[in-house]
Amino acid sequence: MEEYSRIIIEEYCINHPRTKKAEFLWEMVHLSYDVACEPELWQLMHLSQLILREKNPELREALEDLDEFMNGY
């Protein structure tokens, strides 16, 4: 996963600290630092839903990068 994508997601989380979305994304980004991480199915599904709903193109691209990394592509 590109570090730039992590930065975009972390920046979103810092700017929206009290949302469930930010809390979830913060967890997922920190999981991504572990190359051997294996997210649960519900986490992958939730991430896919967030990607579909995301209106900010830069954040959507970062979430897609996170999704690809988590799915092992």
C-alpha positions as CSV (number, residue, x, y, z in Angstrom):
1,M,0.0,0.0,0.0
2,E,1.3,3.4,-0.9
3,E,2.2,5.6,2.0
4,Y,0.5,8.5,0.4
5,S,-2.8,6.7,0.7
6,R,-2.2,6.0,4.4
7,I,-1.6,9.7,4.9
8,I,-4.8,10.7,3.1
9,I,-6.8,8.3,5.3
10,E,-5.1,9.3,8.5
11,E,-5.6,13.0,7.6
12,Y,-9.4,12.3,7.2
13,C,-9.4,10.5,10.6
14,I,-7.7,13.4,12.3
15,N,-10.1,15.9,10.8
16,H,-13.2,13.8,11.7
17,P,-12.2,12.3,15.0
18,R,-15.7,11.6,16.4
19,T,-17.2,9.6,13.6
20,K,-17.6,5.9,13.2
21,K,-16.2,6.0,9.8
22,A,-13.0,7.6,11.1
23,E,-12.7,5.1,13.9
24,F,-13.1,2.2,11.5
25,L,-10.6,3.7,9.0
26,W,-8.1,4.4,11.7
27,E,-8.2,0.7,12.7
28,M,-7.9,-0.4,9.1
29,V,-4.9,1.8,8.4
30,H,-3.1,0.6,11.5
31,L,-3.8,-3.0,10.5
32,S,-2.2,-2.2,7.1
33,Y,1.1,-1.6,8.7
34,D,1.3,-5.3,9.5
35,V,2.1,-7.1,6.2
36,A,0.7,-10.3,7.7
37,C,-2.6,-8.8,8.7
38,E,-5.8,-10.7,7.8
39,P,-8.9,-8.5,8.2
40,E,-12.2,-10.1,9.0
41,L,-14.8,-10.5,6.2
42,W,-17.1,-7.9,7.8
43,Q,-14.2,-5.4,7.7
44,L,-13.6,-5.9,4.0
45,M,-17.3,-5.6,3.3
46,H,-17.7,-2.4,5.3
47,L,-14.6,-1.0,3.5
48,S,-16.2,-1.8,0.1
49,Q,-19.4,0.0,1.2
50,L,-17.4,3.1,2.2
51,I,-15.7,3.2,-1.1
52,L,-19.0,3.1,-3.0
53,R,-20.4,6.0,-0.9
54,E,-17.2,8.1,-0.9
55,K,-17.7,11.4,-2.7
56,N,-14.1,12.8,-2.3
57,P,-12.1,11.3,-5.2
58,E,-8.8,11.6,-3.4
59,L,-10.1,9.7,-0.4
60,R,-11.9,7.2,-2.6
61,E,-8.6,6.4,-4.3
62,A,-6.8,6.0,-1.0
63,L,-9.6,3.7,0.2
64,E,-9.4,1.6,-3.0
65,D,-5.6,1.3,-2.4
66,L,-6.3,0.1,1.2
67,D,-8.9,-2.3,-0.1
68,E,-6.5,-3.8,-2.6
69,F,-3.8,-4.2,0.0
70,M,-6.2,-5.8,2.5
71,N,-7.4,-8.3,-0.2
72,G,-3.9,-9.2,-1.1
73,Y,-3.9,-8.0,-4.7
